[in-house]
């Protein structure tokens, strides 16, 4: 690393662009990214199903932090409300109601686990190669966070048809879940 | 901040989710891994919204969250039905339609 780069990293001032180097945001990103990746790996490898749900909470909270870091505050808050508030609770109920079917989920056999790991690594390698090749050093351009009012305007004007379709989909899913799980 | 750091984080989460779907036997854990994949997609959408300086990505991230909620509801109902009928949610034992 050259001297100006070290200087920039320490002081938070980039002499090349003459602007802020955004050190704090990069540190926040690094902390959240490492936490999310470790928790995600623990989630798919842990033997205890309840622990997996709790690791999922960490990953989802990290994603909410990433959204806020990207300036999408409404998406971040919705992530906390819907995912951590509702979906994880639903998962915990599902685990509770199917208790006894699995003492400890040790996954599939060694051979299939190896194949699954290979598929995952292959997916990551292909996507990373494509991304690194396409967006070499593209910088994020947004200066200030997006306003919730603008998001709402867009949902209720240009994207009103998908919005209505999603409401019908949610109703259908609700009725479908009740009919499937009613049990008679 | 580079765009690629967000896209690579999302790709890594996606790959971990794919591994979870393929390697776990418990139906609830498979659904959790699918949530991980949907979350990776959401990070992608919001990162591109910040990159292109427009809001369509955020709107579709909200839509994906709503669809994920619906999917979890129906998926867990199916897993409960499975458990009630077969006393097991081991997906490797669900081979009724195997040829």
Interface residues (C-beta under 8 A of the other chain):
Chain A: X22 X25 X26 X29 X33 X36 X37 X40 X41 X43 X44 X49 X52 X53 X56 X59 X60 X63 X66 X67 X69 X70 X71 X72 X74 X75 X78 X79 X82 X83 X86 X87 X90 X91 X93 X94 X95 X97 X98 X101 X102 X105 X107 X108 X112 X113 X115 X116 X117 X119 X120 X121 X123 X124 X127 X128 X131 X132 X135 X136 X137 X138 X139 X140 X141 X142 X146 X150 X151 X154 X155 X159 X162 X163 X166 X169 X170 X172 X173 X174 X176 X177 X178 X180 X181 X183
Chain B: X1 X2 X3 X4 X5 X6 X7 X8 X9 X11 X12 X13 X14 X15 X16 X17 X18 X19 X20 X22 X23 X24 X25 X26 X27 X28 X29 X31 X32 X33 X35 X36 X39 X42 X43 X46 X47 X49 X50 X51 X53 X55 X56 X58 X59 X61 X62 X63 X65 X66 X67 X68 X69 X70 X71 X72 X73 X74 X76 X77 X78 X79 X80 X81 X83 X84 X87 X88 X89 X90 X92
